[in-house]
Amino acid sequence: MREAIHGKGAFRKELPTRLAKGPDKDWDGFLHFAEGIVLVGLALGWAYMGVDQEKPLYIGGGLVLAVALLVGTLFVVRDDAREKAVERAGLPRADYFWLPARYCGGCESVFCPQGEPWRGVLTPEQFKRLVWSEAGYADQLVAGDKAKDAEVPPGTVVGR
């Protein structure tokens, strides 16, 4: 699979996304925290502007907004940490399906040469759905992702 993802024409066919082993949540928590802190800073700037101009509504509104943004940021960062933990926990299960798989560029399908851990031919979207479902993070498939609607064909035998 690594050869397919990094091979010639892989980005044109969007293979890194279509054959992803799992969600990439490495920087999400940090970025969301940074965004939240910037917004909190803007709200505190609004409150400071109220102090400078002697407008109590600006002071109160800015402080309330800053606290609300900080609490919201902490909730988002906590959810990001939970998703990252789910990704780490599911990695061995994802490897079980992802590592033995092979991609055929001619027919644009994914298969296992030895018939283990599954038999049959899958589209990249079906393969991604299978791997993510077995690893426990199918709920993280993006709504616009084709893999969200790609069902694994009934003839595919999944073994363990």
Biotite code that builds the C-alpha atoms (Angstrom):
import biotite.structure as struc

atoms = struc.array([
    struc.Atom([0.000, 0.000, 0.000], chain_id="A", res_id=1, res_name="MET", atom_name="CA", element="C"),
    struc.Atom([2.858, 2.393, 0.704], chain_id="A", res_id=2, res_name="ARG", atom_name="CA", element="C"),
    struc.Atom([4.058, 2.036, -2.871], chain_id="A", res_id=3, res_name="GLU", atom_name="CA", element="C"),
    struc.Atom([0.584, 2.881, -4.161], chain_id="A", res_id=4, res_name="ALA", atom_name="CA", element="C"),
    struc.Atom([0.214, 5.923, -1.930], chain_id="A", res_id=5, res_name="ILE", atom_name="CA", element="C"),
    struc.Atom([3.616, 7.352, -2.808], chain_id="A", res_id=6, res_name="HIS", atom_name="CA", element="C"),
    struc.Atom([3.881, 6.061, -6.378], chain_id="A", res_id=7, res_name="GLY", atom_name="CA", element="C"),
    struc.Atom([3.579, 7.801, -9.691], chain_id="A", res_id=8, res_name="LYS", atom_name="CA", element="C"),
    struc.Atom([0.145, 9.354, -10.209], chain_id="A", res_id=9, res_name="GLY", atom_name="CA", element="C"),
    struc.Atom([-0.964, 8.694, -6.626], chain_id="A", res_id=10, res_name="ALA", atom_name="CA", element="C"),
    struc.Atom([-1.864, 12.301, -5.895], chain_id="A", res_id=11, res_name="PHE", atom_name="CA", element="C"),
    struc.Atom([-3.721, 12.677, -9.175], chain_id="A", res_id=12, res_name="ARG", atom_name="CA", element="C"),
    struc.Atom([-5.937, 9.749, -8.189], chain_id="A", res_id=13, res_name="LYS", atom_name="CA", element="C"),
    struc.Atom([-6.117, 10.969, -4.558], chain_id="A", res_id=14, res_name="GLU", atom_name="CA", element="C"),
    struc.Atom([-4.771, 7.621, -3.334], chain_id="A", res_id=15, res_name="LEU", atom_name="CA", element="C"),
    struc.Atom([-3.276, 8.939, -0.063], chain_id="A", res_id=16, res_name="PRO", atom_name="CA", element="C"),
    struc.Atom([-6.790, 9.965, 0.980], chain_id="A", res_id=17, res_name="THR", atom_name="CA", element="C"),
    struc.Atom([-8.691, 7.076, -0.608], chain_id="A", res_id=18, res_name="ARG", atom_name="CA", element="C"),
    struc.Atom([-6.387, 4.409, 0.891], chain_id="A", res_id=19, res_name="LEU", atom_name="CA", element="C"),
    struc.Atom([-5.731, 6.081, 4.262], chain_id="A", res_id=20, res_name="ALA", atom_name="CA", element="C"),
    struc.Atom([-5.082, 3.681, 7.117], chain_id="A", res_id=21, res_name="LYS", atom_name="CA", element="C"),
    struc.Atom([-6.803, 5.998, 9.554], chain_id="A", res_id=22, res_name="GLY", atom_name="CA", element="C"),
    struc.Atom([-7.635, 9.588, 10.357], chain_id="A", res_id=23, res_name="PRO", atom_name="CA", element="C"),
    struc.Atom([-4.663, 11.901, 10.668], chain_id="A", res_id=24, res_name="ASP", atom_name="CA", element="C"),
    struc.Atom([-5.251, 13.750, 13.934], chain_id="A", res_id=25, res_name="LYS", atom_name="CA", element="C"),
    struc.Atom([-1.637, 14.639, 14.712], chain_id="A", res_id=26, res_name="ASP", atom_name="CA", element="C"),
    struc.Atom([-1.970, 18.424, 14.756], chain_id="A", res_id=27, res_name="TRP", atom_name="CA", element="C"),
    struc.Atom([-5.720, 18.929, 15.217], chain_id="A", res_id=28, res_name="ASP", atom_name="CA", element="C"),
    struc.Atom([-5.608, 19.540, 18.965], chain_id="A", res_id=29, res_name="GLY", atom_name="CA", element="C"),
    struc.Atom([-2.743, 21.990, 18.714], chain_id="A", res_id=30, res_name="PHE", atom_name="CA", element="C"),
    struc.Atom([-4.314, 23.922, 15.834], chain_id="A", res_id=31, res_name="LEU", atom_name="CA", element="C"),
    struc.Atom([-7.697, 24.120, 17.524], chain_id="A", res_id=32, res_name="HIS", atom_name="CA", element="C"),
    struc.Atom([-6.039, 25.297, 20.745], chain_id="A", res_id=33, res_name="PHE", atom_name="CA", element="C"),
    struc.Atom([-4.087, 27.981, 18.872], chain_id="A", res_id=34, res_name="ALA", atom_name="CA", element="C"),
    struc.Atom([-7.223, 29.156, 17.056], chain_id="A", res_id=35, res_name="GLU", atom_name="CA", element="C"),
    struc.Atom([-9.137, 29.319, 20.324], chain_id="A", res_id=36, res_name="GLY", atom_name="CA", element="C"),
    struc.Atom([-6.417, 31.287, 22.090], chain_id="A", res_id=37, res_name="ILE", atom_name="CA", element="C"),
    struc.Atom([-6.301, 33.809, 19.234], chain_id="A", res_id=38, res_name="VAL", atom_name="CA", element="C"),
    struc.Atom([-10.076, 34.294, 19.518], chain_id="A", res_id=39, res_name="LEU", atom_name="CA", element="C"),
    struc.Atom([-9.844, 34.611, 23.306], chain_id="A", res_id=40, res_name="VAL", atom_name="CA", element="C"),
    struc.Atom([-7.155, 37.254, 22.788], chain_id="A", res_id=41, res_name="GLY", atom_name="CA", element="C"),
    struc.Atom([-9.425, 39.175, 20.420], chain_id="A", res_id=42, res_name="LEU", atom_name="CA", element="C"),
    struc.Atom([-12.266, 39.050, 22.944], chain_id="A", res_id=43, res_name="ALA", atom_name="CA", element="C"),
    struc.Atom([-9.938, 40.293, 25.696], chain_id="A", res_id=44, res_name="LEU", atom_name="CA", element="C"),
    struc.Atom([-8.837, 43.078, 23.339], chain_id="A", res_id=45, res_name="GLY", atom_name="CA", element="C"),
    struc.Atom([-12.489, 44.041, 22.988], chain_id="A", res_id=46, res_name="TRP", atom_name="CA", element="C"),
    struc.Atom([-12.800, 44.135, 26.792], chain_id="A", res_id=47, res_name="ALA", atom_name="CA", element="C"),
    struc.Atom([-9.636, 46.235, 27.066], chain_id="A", res_id=48, res_name="TYR", atom_name="CA", element="C"),
    struc.Atom([-11.032, 48.623, 24.488], chain_id="A", res_id=49, res_name="MET", atom_name="CA", element="C"),
    struc.Atom([-14.042, 49.036, 26.793], chain_id="A", res_id=50, res_name="GLY", atom_name="CA", element="C"),
    struc.Atom([-11.760, 49.863, 29.713], chain_id="A", res_id=51, res_name="VAL", atom_name="CA", element="C"),
    struc.Atom([-9.880, 52.386, 27.604], chain_id="A", res_id=52, res_name="ASP", atom_name="CA", element="C"),
    struc.Atom([-13.081, 54.073, 26.376], chain_id="A", res_id=53, res_name="GLN", atom_name="CA", element="C"),
    struc.Atom([-14.982, 53.618, 29.656], chain_id="A", res_id=54, res_name="GLU", atom_name="CA", element="C"),
    struc.Atom([-17.729, 51.473, 28.097], chain_id="A", res_id=55, res_name="LYS", atom_name="CA", element="C"),
    struc.Atom([-18.884, 48.823, 30.586], chain_id="A", res_id=56, res_name="PRO", atom_name="CA", element="C"),
    struc.Atom([-20.831, 46.889, 27.939], chain_id="A", res_id=57, res_name="LEU", atom_name="CA", element="C"),
    struc.Atom([-17.612, 46.278, 26.012], chain_id="A", res_id=58, res_name="TYR", atom_name="CA", element="C"),
    struc.Atom([-15.847, 45.176, 29.196], chain_id="A", res_id=59, res_name="ILE", atom_name="CA", element="C"),
    struc.Atom([-18.589, 42.756, 30.233], chain_id="A", res_id=60, res_name="GLY", atom_name="CA", element="C"),
    struc.Atom([-19.239, 41.486, 26.729], chain_id="A", res_id=61, res_name="GLY", atom_name="CA", element="C"),
    struc.Atom([-15.550, 40.979, 26.021], chain_id="A", res_id=62, res_name="GLY", atom_name="CA", element="C"),
    struc.Atom([-14.956, 39.088, 29.255], chain_id="A", res_id=63, res_name="LEU", atom_name="CA", element="C"),
    struc.Atom([-18.035, 36.876, 28.828], chain_id="A", res_id=64, res_name="VAL", atom_name="CA", element="C"),
    struc.Atom([-17.052, 36.155, 25.233], chain_id="A", res_id=65, res_name="LEU", atom_name="CA", element="C"),
    struc.Atom([-13.461, 35.367, 26.260], chain_id="A", res_id=66, res_name="ALA", atom_name="CA", element="C"),
    struc.Atom([-14.611, 32.898, 28.936], chain_id="A", res_id=67, res_name="VAL", atom_name="CA", element="C"),
    struc.Atom([-17.100, 31.256, 26.545], chain_id="A", res_id=68, res_name="ALA", atom_name="CA", element="C"),
    struc.Atom([-14.434, 30.927, 23.861], chain_id="A", res_id=69, res_name="LEU", atom_name="CA", element="C"),
    struc.Atom([-11.943, 29.479, 26.331], chain_id="A", res_id=70, res_name="LEU", atom_name="CA", element="C"),
    struc.Atom([-14.443, 26.880, 27.587], chain_id="A", res_id=71, res_name="VAL", atom_name="CA", element="C"),
    struc.Atom([-15.427, 26.004, 24.014], chain_id="A", res_id=72, res_name="GLY", atom_name="CA", element="C"),
    struc.Atom([-11.778, 25.664, 23.023], chain_id="A", res_id=73, res_name="THR", atom_name="CA", element="C"),
    struc.Atom([-11.109, 23.316, 25.922], chain_id="A", res_id=74, res_name="LEU", atom_name="CA", element="C"),
    struc.Atom([-14.068, 21.120, 24.920], chain_id="A", res_id=75, res_name="PHE", atom_name="CA", element="C"),
    struc.Atom([-12.870, 20.959, 21.303], chain_id="A", res_id=76, res_name="VAL", atom_name="CA", element="C"),
    struc.Atom([-9.300, 20.139, 22.349], chain_id="A", res_id=77, res_name="VAL", atom_name="CA", element="C"),
    struc.Atom([-10.593, 17.412, 24.707], chain_id="A", res_id=78, res_name="ARG", atom_name="CA", element="C"),
    struc.Atom([-12.613, 15.870, 21.853], chain_id="A", res_id=79, res_name="ASP", atom_name="CA", element="C"),
    struc.Atom([-9.521, 16.003, 19.620], chain_id="A", res_id=80, res_name="ASP", atom_name="CA", element="C"),
    struc.Atom([-7.541, 14.171, 22.296], chain_id="A", res_id=81, res_name="ALA", atom_name="CA", element="C"),
    struc.Atom([-10.249, 11.499, 22.512], chain_id="A", res_id=82, res_name="ARG", atom_name="CA", element="C"),
    struc.Atom([-10.243, 11.002, 18.731], chain_id="A", res_id=83, res_name="GLU", atom_name="CA", element="C"),
    struc.Atom([-6.447, 10.727, 18.766], chain_id="A", res_id=84, res_name="LYS", atom_name="CA", element="C"),
    struc.Atom([-6.678, 8.102, 21.527], chain_id="A", res_id=85, res_name="ALA", atom_name="CA", element="C"),
    struc.Atom([-9.194, 6.127, 19.454], chain_id="A", res_id=86, res_name="VAL", atom_name="CA", element="C"),
    struc.Atom([-6.827, 6.355, 16.480], chain_id="A", res_id=87, res_name="GLU", atom_name="CA", element="C"),
    struc.Atom([-3.911, 5.036, 18.544], chain_id="A", res_id=88, res_name="ARG", atom_name="CA", element="C"),
    struc.Atom([-6.017, 2.222, 20.012], chain_id="A", res_id=89, res_name="ALA", atom_name="CA", element="C"),
    struc.Atom([-7.254, 1.148, 16.565], chain_id="A", res_id=90, res_name="GLY", atom_name="CA", element="C"),
    struc.Atom([-3.860, 1.238, 14.848], chain_id="A", res_id=91, res_name="LEU", atom_name="CA", element="C"),
    struc.Atom([-3.030, -2.479, 15.393], chain_id="A", res_id=92, res_name="PRO", atom_name="CA", element="C"),
    struc.Atom([-6.438, -3.496, 14.003], chain_id="A", res_id=93, res_name="ARG", atom_name="CA", element="C"),
    struc.Atom([-5.981, -1.155, 11.044], chain_id="A", res_id=94, res_name="ALA", atom_name="CA", element="C"),
    struc.Atom([-2.501, -2.584, 10.384], chain_id="A", res_id=95, res_name="ASP", atom_name="CA", element="C"),
    struc.Atom([-3.978, -6.089, 10.330], chain_id="A", res_id=96, res_name="TYR", atom_name="CA", element="C"),
    struc.Atom([-6.045, -5.166, 7.253], chain_id="A", res_id=97, res_name="PHE", atom_name="CA", element="C"),
    struc.Atom([-3.888, -2.459, 5.700], chain_id="A", res_id=98, res_name="TRP", atom_name="CA", element="C"),
    struc.Atom([-0.402, -4.026, 5.661], chain_id="A", res_id=99, res_name="LEU", atom_name="CA", element="C"),
    struc.Atom([-1.127, -7.191, 3.631], chain_id="A", res_id=100, res_name="PRO", atom_name="CA", element="C"),
    struc.Atom([-3.332, -5.328, 1.123], chain_id="A", res_id=101, res_name="ALA", atom_name="CA", element="C"),
    struc.Atom([-2.174, -4.571, -2.410], chain_id="A", res_id=102, res_name="ARG", atom_name="CA", element="C"),
    struc.Atom([-3.405, -1.944, -4.836], chain_id="A", res_id=103, res_name="TYR", atom_name="CA", element="C"),
    struc.Atom([-3.761, -2.659, -8.547], chain_id="A", res_id=104, res_name="CYS", atom_name="CA", element="C"),
    struc.Atom([-3.350, 0.542, -10.545], chain_id="A", res_id=105, res_name="GLY", atom_name="CA", element="C"),
    struc.Atom([-4.737, -1.027, -13.726], chain_id="A", res_id=106, res_name="GLY", atom_name="CA", element="C"),
    struc.Atom([-8.135, -1.944, -12.330], chain_id="A", res_id=107, res_name="CYS", atom_name="CA", element="C"),
    struc.Atom([-7.960, 0.516, -9.415], chain_id="A", res_id=108, res_name="GLU", atom_name="CA", element="C"),
    struc.Atom([-8.843, -2.096, -6.823], chain_id="A", res_id=109, res_name="SER", atom_name="CA", element="C"),
    struc.Atom([-7.486, -3.425, -3.551], chain_id="A", res_id=110, res_name="VAL", atom_name="CA", element="C"),
    struc.Atom([-6.996, -7.092, -2.715], chain_id="A", res_id=111, res_name="PHE", atom_name="CA", element="C"),
    struc.Atom([-5.047, -9.448, -0.451], chain_id="A", res_id=112, res_name="CYS", atom_name="CA", element="C"),
    struc.Atom([-2.848, -11.873, -2.421], chain_id="A", res_id=113, res_name="PRO", atom_name="CA", element="C"),
    struc.Atom([-3.064, -14.624, 0.236], chain_id="A", res_id=114, res_name="GLN", atom_name="CA", element="C"),
    struc.Atom([-6.788, -14.175, 0.848], chain_id="A", res_id=115, res_name="GLY", atom_name="CA", element="C"),
    struc.Atom([-6.151, -13.094, 4.439], chain_id="A", res_id=116, res_name="GLU", atom_name="CA", element="C"),
    struc.Atom([-7.511, -11.072, 6.229], chain_id="A", res_id=117, res_name="PRO", atom_name="CA", element="C"),
    struc.Atom([-10.222, -10.884, 3.556], chain_id="A", res_id=118, res_name="TRP", atom_name="CA", element="C"),
    struc.Atom([-11.009, -12.415, 0.210], chain_id="A", res_id=119, res_name="ARG", atom_name="CA", element="C"),
    struc.Atom([-12.304, -10.500, -2.737], chain_id="A", res_id=120, res_name="GLY", atom_name="CA", element="C"),
    struc.Atom([-11.592, -7.295, -4.610], chain_id="A", res_id=121, res_name="VAL", atom_name="CA", element="C"),
    struc.Atom([-12.562, -3.922, -3.168], chain_id="A", res_id=122, res_name="LEU", atom_name="CA", element="C"),
    struc.Atom([-12.620, -0.404, -4.507], chain_id="A", res_id=123, res_name="THR", atom_name="CA", element="C"),
    struc.Atom([-10.357, 2.004, -2.612], chain_id="A", res_id=124, res_name="PRO", atom_name="CA", element="C"),
    struc.Atom([-13.427, 3.507, -0.936], chain_id="A", res_id=125, res_name="GLU", atom_name="CA", element="C"),
    struc.Atom([-14.705, 0.087, 0.164], chain_id="A", res_id=126, res_name="GLN", atom_name="CA", element="C"),
    struc.Atom([-11.236, -0.789, 1.428], chain_id="A", res_id=127, res_name="PHE", atom_name="CA", element="C"),
    struc.Atom([-11.010, 2.424, 3.441], chain_id="A", res_id=128, res_name="LYS", atom_name="CA", element="C"),
    struc.Atom([-14.472, 1.780, 4.889], chain_id="A", res_id=129, res_name="ARG", atom_name="CA", element="C"),
    struc.Atom([-13.452, -1.783, 5.839], chain_id="A", res_id=130, res_name="LEU", atom_name="CA", element="C"),
    struc.Atom([-10.192, -0.732, 7.512], chain_id="A", res_id=131, res_name="VAL", atom_name="CA", element="C"),
    struc.Atom([-11.730, 2.197, 9.381], chain_id="A", res_id=132, res_name="TRP", atom_name="CA", element="C"),
    struc.Atom([-14.725, 0.130, 10.516], chain_id="A", res_id=133, res_name="SER", atom_name="CA", element="C"),
    struc.Atom([-12.565, -2.709, 11.804], chain_id="A", res_id=134, res_name="GLU", atom_name="CA", element="C"),
    struc.Atom([-10.207, -0.266, 13.538], chain_id="A", res_id=135, res_name="ALA", atom_name="CA", element="C"),
    struc.Atom([-13.085, 1.466, 15.316], chain_id="A", res_id=136, res_name="GLY", atom_name="CA", element="C"),
    struc.Atom([-13.090, 4.890, 13.712], chain_id="A", res_id=137, res_name="TYR", atom_name="CA", element="C"),
    struc.Atom([-15.663, 4.624, 10.946], chain_id="A", res_id=138, res_name="ALA", atom_name="CA", element="C"),
    struc.Atom([-17.576, 7.428, 12.654], chain_id="A", res_id=139, res_name="ASP", atom_name="CA", element="C"),
    struc.Atom([-14.698, 9.741, 11.703], chain_id="A", res_id=140, res_name="GLN", atom_name="CA", element="C"),
    struc.Atom([-15.235, 9.283, 7.980], chain_id="A", res_id=141, res_name="LEU", atom_name="CA", element="C"),
    struc.Atom([-15.888, 12.726, 6.551], chain_id="A", res_id=142, res_name="VAL", atom_name="CA", element="C"),
    struc.Atom([-19.458, 13.358, 5.424], chain_id="A", res_id=143, res_name="ALA", atom_name="CA", element="C"),
    struc.Atom([-18.355, 14.267, 1.879], chain_id="A", res_id=144, res_name="GLY", atom_name="CA", element="C"),
    struc.Atom([-16.063, 11.237, 1.692], chain_id="A", res_id=145, res_name="ASP", atom_name="CA", element="C"),
    struc.Atom([-17.040, 8.625, -0.865], chain_id="A", res_id=146, res_name="LYS", atom_name="CA", element="C"),
    struc.Atom([-16.028, 5.951, 1.637], chain_id="A", res_id=147, res_name="ALA", atom_name="CA", element="C"),
    struc.Atom([-18.927, 6.981, 3.876], chain_id="A", res_id=148, res_name="LYS", atom_name="CA", element="C"),
    struc.Atom([-21.368, 5.498, 1.352], chain_id="A", res_id=149, res_name="ASP", atom_name="CA", element="C"),
    struc.Atom([-19.133, 2.662, 0.126], chain_id="A", res_id=150, res_name="ALA", atom_name="CA", element="C"),
    struc.Atom([-20.400, -0.568, 1.581], chain_id="A", res_id=151, res_name="GLU", atom_name="CA", element="C"),
    struc.Atom([-18.223, -3.659, 1.592], chain_id="A", res_id=152, res_name="VAL", atom_name="CA", element="C"),
    struc.Atom([-19.726, -6.120, -0.917], chain_id="A", res_id=153, res_name="PRO", atom_name="CA", element="C"),
    struc.Atom([-21.619, -9.051, 0.588], chain_id="A", res_id=154, res_name="PRO", atom_name="CA", element="C"),
    struc.Atom([-19.287, -11.604, -1.050], chain_id="A", res_id=155, res_name="GLY", atom_name="CA", element="C"),
    struc.Atom([-16.243, -10.284, 0.810], chain_id="A", res_id=156, res_name="THR", atom_name="CA", element="C"),
    struc.Atom([-15.176, -12.710, 3.518], chain_id="A", res_id=157, res_name="VAL", atom_name="CA", element="C"),
    struc.Atom([-13.463, -11.054, 6.459], chain_id="A", res_id=158, res_name="VAL", atom_name="CA", element="C"),
    struc.Atom([-11.448, -13.399, 8.634], chain_id="A", res_id=159, res_name="GLY", atom_name="CA", element="C"),
    struc.Atom([-9.412, -13.070, 11.799], chain_id="A", res_id=160, res_name="ARG", atom_name="CA", element="C"),
])
